Amino acid sequence: MCIISLILAMITMLFYEPSLSVRLKTAFKIEPKDNGPIFAIAPLFYALTSGLIGYVTKRIQRRVTIFFGFLIGFCSLLLIGPSKLLFFPESQVLMFTGFAI
């Protein structure tokens, strides 16, 4: 279960990297030279919240933590998407919020 969880976590955190630069240029007219801060959003929030998450995992069962982690990851992927299923608009704010989550 641990290995499957790690594989899914890496897929959700890194799936957008190969195509993000192209999407930013085509959808939002952001030049590739300005992509650095956008690529830094997810690792920055990961570094800022890792201590808090470590504290929470000591207090709550691992299964519950993993379940809520995947649920939150699912919500963030919908924001990054954008989700045509839920009619989310293609917005920079939603995409950057998804990266931060």
C-alpha positions in Angstrom: 0.0 0.0 0.0 2.9 2.3 0.8 4.5 1.9 -2.6 1.2 2.4 -4.4 0.6 5.6 -2.4 4.1 6.9 -3.2 3.7 6.2 -6.9 0.4 7.9 -7.1 1.7 10.9 -5.1 4.6 11.3 -7.5 2.3 11.0 -10.5 0.0 13.7 -9.2 2.9 16.1 -8.2 4.9 15.7 -11.4 2.5 14.9 -14.2 2.1 18.5 -15.4 5.8 19.4 -15.7 6.4 18.2 -19.3 3.5 20.2 -20.7 3.1 23.1 -18.3 5.4 25.5 -20.2 3.5 24.9 -23.5 0.1 25.3 -21.8 1.2 28.5 -20.1 2.3 30.0 -23.4 -0.7 28.9 -25.4 -3.5 29.5 -22.8 -2.2 32.4 -20.8 0.5 34.0 -23.1 3.2 33.5 -20.5 6.7 33.3 -22.0 8.9 30.3 -21.2 11.5 32.6 -19.6 8.9 33.6 -16.9 7.9 30.1 -15.9 10.4 29.7 -13.0 8.2 31.2 -10.3 5.2 29.1 -11.5 7.2 25.9 -11.3 8.3 26.9 -7.8 4.7 27.2 -6.4 4.2 23.5 -5.6 7.7 22.8 -4.0 7.5 26.1 -2.0 4.1 25.1 -0.5 5.4 21.6 0.1 8.4 22.9 2.0 6.2 25.3 4.0 3.6 22.7 5.1 5.7 19.5 5.5 6.4 20.2 9.2 2.7 20.7 9.9 1.8 17.5 7.9 4.4 15.6 9.8 2.8 16.7 13.1 -0.7 15.8 11.9 0.4 12.3 10.8 1.7 11.5 14.3 -1.8 12.3 15.8 -4.0 10.6 13.2 -3.9 7.1 11.8 -2.0 6.6 8.6 -4.9 5.3 6.6 -7.0 8.4 7.4 -4.1 10.7 6.5 -3.5 8.9 3.2 -7.2 9.0 2.3 -7.5 12.7 3.0 -4.2 13.3 1.1 -5.5 11.7 -2.0 -8.8 13.5 -1.6 -7.1 16.8 -1.4 -4.8 15.8 -4.3 -7.9 15.0 -6.4 -9.3 18.4 -5.7 -6.1 20.1 -6.6 -5.9 18.2 -9.9 -9.4 19.4 -10.8 -8.2 22.9 -10.3 -5.1 22.5 -12.3 -7.0 20.8 -15.1 -9.3 22.7 -15.7 -12.1 20.3 -15.2 -14.5 20.4 -18.1 -16.7 17.9 -16.2 -17.4 20.4 -13.5 -17.3 23.4 -15.8 -14.3 25.1 -14.1 -13.1 27.9 -16.3 -9.5 28.0 -17.5 -8.1 30.5 -15.0 -4.6 31.3 -13.8 -5.9 31.8 -10.2 -7.5 28.3 -10.2 -4.4 26.7 -11.7 -2.0 28.3 -9.3 -4.3 27.5 -6.3 -4.3 23.8 -7.5 -0.5 23.9 -7.6 -0.4 25.3 -4.0 -2.8 22.7 -2.7 
